[in-house]
Amino acid sequence: YLALLTASLLLLLEHDPKRVAALLFVQVVYKFTTPFTVGTLANPVVVSNLGVAAFHVVTLVLIQQGAAANPTS
């Protein structure tokens, strides 16, 4: 968690969509694995992690669309 926090804070200063996308992808993977590690969908942490992962997926799609619209960026 500390590594993700540190990377997130550094990316607030850098504004590099490719690096943000990489960080979000890692977060999506680990948040989508939460139901398997906890063993249930009934846990509120699992539900919130899945919601955050869905939000990050939307953000990743928007980053990809922006990259496709501005290939020189």
C-alpha positions as a Markdown table, in Angstrom:
| # | Residue | x | y | z |
|---|---|---|---|---|
| 1 | Tyr | 0.0 | 0.0 | 0.0 |
| 2 | Leu | 2.9 | 2.4 | 0.8 |
| 3 | Ala | 4.4 | 1.8 | -2.7 |
| 4 | Leu | 1.1 | 2.5 | -4.3 |
| 5 | Leu | 0.6 | 5.7 | -2.2 |
| 6 | Thr | 4.1 | 6.9 | -3.0 |
| 7 | Ala | 3.7 | 6.2 | -6.8 |
| 8 | Ser | 0.3 | 7.9 | -6.8 |
| 9 | Leu | 1.7 | 11.0 | -5.0 |
| 10 | Leu | 4.6 | 11.2 | -7.4 |
| 11 | Leu | 2.3 | 10.9 | -10.4 |
| 12 | Leu | 0.2 | 13.8 | -9.1 |
| 13 | Leu | 3.3 | 16.0 | -9.8 |
| 14 | Glu | 4.4 | 14.4 | -13.1 |
| 15 | His | 1.2 | 14.2 | -15.1 |
| 16 | Asp | 2.2 | 11.3 | -17.4 |
| 17 | Pro | -0.9 | 9.5 | -18.6 |
| 18 | Lys | 1.1 | 6.4 | -19.6 |
| 19 | Arg | 2.6 | 6.0 | -16.1 |
| 20 | Val | -0.8 | 6.7 | -14.5 |
| 21 | Ala | -2.3 | 4.0 | -16.7 |
| 22 | Ala | 0.3 | 1.5 | -15.6 |
| 23 | Leu | -0.3 | 2.3 | -11.9 |
| 24 | Leu | -4.1 | 2.0 | -12.4 |
| 25 | Phe | -3.8 | -1.3 | -14.2 |
| 26 | Val | -1.9 | -2.8 | -11.3 |
| 27 | Gln | -4.5 | -1.5 | -8.9 |
| 28 | Val | -7.3 | -2.9 | -11.0 |
| 29 | Val | -5.7 | -6.4 | -11.0 |
| 30 | Tyr | -5.2 | -6.5 | -7.3 |
| 31 | Lys | -8.6 | -5.1 | -6.5 |
| 32 | Phe | -10.3 | -7.6 | -8.8 |
| 33 | Thr | -8.5 | -10.4 | -7.0 |
| 34 | Thr | -9.9 | -9.4 | -3.6 |
| 35 | Pro | -13.0 | -11.7 | -3.8 |
| 36 | Phe | -10.7 | -14.6 | -4.4 |
| 37 | Thr | -8.3 | -13.8 | -1.5 |
| 38 | Val | -11.1 | -13.0 | 0.9 |
| 39 | Gly | -13.4 | -15.8 | -0.3 |
| 40 | Thr | -16.7 | -13.9 | -0.4 |
| 41 | Leu | -18.5 | -11.1 | -2.2 |
| 42 | Ala | -20.4 | -10.2 | 1.0 |
| 43 | Asn | -17.6 | -8.3 | 2.6 |
| 44 | Pro | -17.9 | -4.5 | 2.4 |
| 45 | Val | -14.1 | -4.2 | 1.6 |
| 46 | Val | -14.6 | -6.5 | -1.4 |
| 47 | Val | -17.5 | -4.6 | -2.7 |
| 48 | Ser | -15.7 | -1.3 | -2.3 |
| 49 | Asn | -12.6 | -2.7 | -4.0 |
| 50 | Leu | -14.7 | -3.9 | -7.0 |
| 51 | Gly | -16.3 | -0.4 | -7.2 |
| 52 | Val | -12.9 | 1.3 | -7.2 |
| 53 | Ala | -11.6 | -1.2 | -9.8 |
| 54 | Ala | -14.6 | -0.4 | -12.0 |
| 55 | Phe | -13.9 | 3.3 | -11.7 |
| 56 | His | -10.2 | 2.7 | -12.6 |
| 57 | Val | -11.3 | 0.7 | -15.6 |
| 58 | Val | -13.3 | 3.7 | -16.8 |
| 59 | Thr | -10.3 | 5.9 | -16.2 |
| 60 | Leu | -8.1 | 3.6 | -18.2 |
| 61 | Val | -10.5 | 3.6 | -21.1 |
| 62 | Leu | -10.6 | 7.4 | -21.1 |
| 63 | Ile | -6.7 | 7.6 | -21.0 |
| 64 | Gln | -6.6 | 5.2 | -24.0 |
| 65 | Gln | -9.1 | 7.3 | -25.9 |
| 66 | Gly | -7.1 | 10.4 | -25.1 |
| 67 | Ala | -3.9 | 8.8 | -26.3 |
| 68 | Ala | -5.6 | 7.6 | -29.5 |
| 69 | Ala | -7.0 | 11.1 | -30.2 |
| 70 | Asn | -3.6 | 12.8 | -29.5 |
| 71 | Pro | -0.9 | 10.3 | -30.7 |
| 72 | Thr | 1.9 | 12.9 | -30.4 |
| 73 | Ser | 1.4 | 13.3 | -26.6 |
